[in-house]
Amino acid sequence: MLRGMPPQPIPLVPPSAPDAMSLLEAGRIEEALRAAQAALALDPAQKLAWLVQARALAAIGQRLGLDYAGIDFSVLPDQRLLVFEANAPMLVHPEPEAMFAYRNEAVARIRVAFAALLDRARR
């Protein structure tokens, strides 16, 4: 999260389908990613839940009051957020592996936003 910017989530797992986590736990990562992506395309109710979750994450970011922060969380089966930690140290890097390339778009947005934050601080 960057002050004044919308949240830029980098999911460890893309939006989940009911069986995506079990596939992931079984080590079938590529199948889990495909199942999760299919669920996103087909479930408008899930999209609404994600909007609500995004608002909750944005509120957490505002309460932190930091210029730059990360929130580690998971989504429970009932769609509530389980926050593990929310703090300033956050690792952001491009993913060279094709199966994790879905993260790179968010990484690029974060880098641009962080560069803008630094530019504003220099003025």
C-alpha positions in Angstrom: 0.0 0.0 0.0 1.2 3.5 -0.8 -0.2 6.6 0.8 -2.8 8.2 -1.6 -2.8 5.2 -4.0 -5.3 2.4 -4.3 -4.2 -1.0 -2.9 -1.9 -3.0 -5.3 -2.4 -6.6 -4.2 0.1 -9.3 -5.2 -1.7 -12.5 -4.4 0.3 -15.5 -3.4 -2.5 -17.5 -5.0 -4.8 -15.9 -7.6 -8.5 -15.6 -6.7 -9.5 -19.0 -5.4 -11.9 -21.6 -6.7 -13.2 -24.2 -4.1 -10.7 -26.8 -5.3 -7.8 -24.5 -6.0 -6.3 -24.7 -2.5 -6.5 -28.5 -2.4 -4.7 -28.6 -5.8 -2.1 -26.2 -4.5 -1.5 -28.2 -1.4 -1.1 -31.3 -3.5 1.7 -29.5 -5.4 -0.3 -29.1 -8.6 0.4 -25.4 -8.8 -0.4 -24.8 -12.5 -3.8 -26.6 -12.2 -4.6 -24.6 -9.1 -3.9 -21.3 -10.9 -6.1 -22.4 -13.8 -8.9 -23.3 -11.5 -8.7 -20.0 -9.6 -8.7 -18.0 -12.9 -11.7 -19.9 -14.1 -13.6 -19.1 -10.9 -12.8 -15.4 -11.3 -14.3 -15.4 -14.8 -17.5 -17.3 -13.8 -18.5 -15.9 -10.4 -19.9 -12.4 -10.2 -20.6 -12.8 -6.5 -17.0 -13.5 -5.9 -16.0 -10.3 -7.7 -18.4 -8.4 -5.3 -16.7 -10.1 -2.3 -13.3 -9.0 -3.6 -14.5 -5.4 -3.8 -15.6 -5.5 -0.2 -12.3 -7.1 0.8 -10.4 -4.4 -1.2 -12.2 -1.7 0.8 -11.3 -3.5 4.0 -7.6 -3.7 3.0 -7.6 0.0 2.0 -9.1 0.9 5.4 -6.3 -1.1 7.1 -3.7 0.8 5.0 -5.2 4.1 6.0 -5.2 3.2 9.7 -1.5 2.2 9.5 -0.7 5.7 8.5 2.5 4.7 6.6 3.6 5.9 3.2 4.5 2.3 2.3 3.2 -0.9 3.8 2.3 -4.5 3.2 -0.6 -6.6 4.4 -0.3 -10.4 4.6 -3.7 -11.9 4.6 -5.9 -14.9 3.6 -9.5 -15.1 2.7 -11.6 -17.5 4.8 -14.2 -19.7 3.3 -16.9 -17.3 4.5 -15.1 -14.5 2.6 -13.8 -12.7 5.7 -10.2 -11.6 5.7 -7.7 -13.1 8.1 -4.9 -10.6 8.6 -1.6 -12.1 9.6 0.5 -8.9 9.7 0.4 -5.4 8.4 3.6 -3.4 8.5 6.2 -1.4 6.5 8.7 -4.2 5.4 7.4 -5.7 2.2 9.4 -7.5 -0.5 8.2 -6.7 -4.0 10.0 -8.2 -7.0 9.1 -9.4 -10.6 8.5 -13.2 -11.0 10.6 -14.8 -13.7 8.6 -18.1 -13.5 5.7 -18.3 -16.0 3.4 -19.9 -13.5 3.7 -16.8 -11.2 3.7 -14.2 -14.0 0.2 -13.1 -13.0 1.9 -11.2 -10.1 4.1 -9.0 -12.4 1.4 -6.6 -13.4 0.8 -5.7 -9.7 4.6 -5.5 -9.1 4.9 -3.0 -12.0 2.1 -0.8 -10.6 3.7 -0.8 -7.2 7.1 0.2 -8.6 5.6 3.1 -10.5 3.6 4.2 -7.5 6.7 3.9 -5.2 8.8 5.9 -7.7 6.1 8.6 -7.7 6.1 8.6 -3.8 9.9 9.2 -3.9 9.6 12.0 -6.4 7.0 13.7 -4.2 9.2 13.3 -1.2 12.2 15.0 -3.0 10.2 18.1 -3.8 
